Amino acid sequence: MKKNILLYGLAFAGGFTFERYYPYIKAFINNKSQKNDDHSFKSMLEEGNYIQPKVIELMHSSPDKHFLHNFIAQHNEALNVFKIYYPDKLEQKIYSDNLESEDKIHLHFVFNAADHLQGHSSIVHGGLLATLIDNAFGQLSYLASGQIPTATANLNINYRKPVKTNHDYMITAEIEKIEGRKVFLKAKIYDQNKTICTEATGLFLTVQWGGQMWKNALDKIKAATNLDQKLIKIDQEQKK
């Protein structure tokens, strides 16, 4: 009787764990097999030692995501390409006290918008560009603040040239300075010829709310990644 109860308990615990972490494992697997890795800026970013952080990519594919990822980034007919690149040694820069050096904290977003995201014919809707820039600022200020959540206080955008659908573009965002709770940022959108199409500045403020949500998401992703690695190891041992 006790043995049956123990087996049922283990089965329940196993099922609960699988149900909780399977979406993350699935996201981890899907992330490895994404087909939109090729774009016009790939060689340049690789030469500059830029990498795609696994945690950020997983967060974009996991159940704990906001509307940008639910309704735009993961929509099959929205973005042909949506990739984020950080400098290889970003963590060292984040915790550096010398933010005014030439080697400032920055990141790159590479995107290619499909026709479903046009405003005028074959022109990407300006609101989408504002959303992508705002999202880049939010992620960068979150990291630069020591992984404290931030919120948009001000966002200014100058649209200089049309951004066309079905073309590769790159958003370069960087921290200008940090003053207490205030994080000042700037960004530019470049086309394949390095022509500036859009410029933006932003002010983000660190906030008290939302921190636990991000921590929970990161903990789940870490646990799912460890579980996925264990499953891969077991599979390799079985094949031997």
Sequence and secondary structure as in RCSB ss.txt:
>XXXX:A:sequence
MKKNILLYGLAFAGGFTFERYYPYIKAFINNKSQKNDDHSFKSMLEEGNYIQPKVIELMHSSPDKHFLHNFIAQH
NEALNVFKIYYPDKLEQKIYSDNLESEDKIHLHFVFNAADHLQGHSSIVHGGLLATLIDNAFGQLSYLASGQIPT
ATANLNINYRKPVKTNHDYMITAEIEKIEGRKVFLKAKIYDQNKTICTEATGLFLTVQWGGQMWKNALDKIKAAT
NLDQKLIKIDQEQKK
>XXXX:A:secstr
 HHHHHHHHHHHHHHHHHHHHHHHHHHHHHHHT S    TTHHHHHHTTEE  HHHHHHHHSSS  HIIIIIIT 
TTTEEEEEEEEETTHHHHHT S TTSSS  EEEEEEEE GGGBSSTTBB HHHHHHHHHHHHHHHHHHHTTS  E
EEEEEEEEE S  BTTS EEEEEEEEEEETTEEEEEEEEE TT  EEEEEEEEEEE STTHHHHHHHHHHHHHHH
HHHHHHHHHHHHHH 
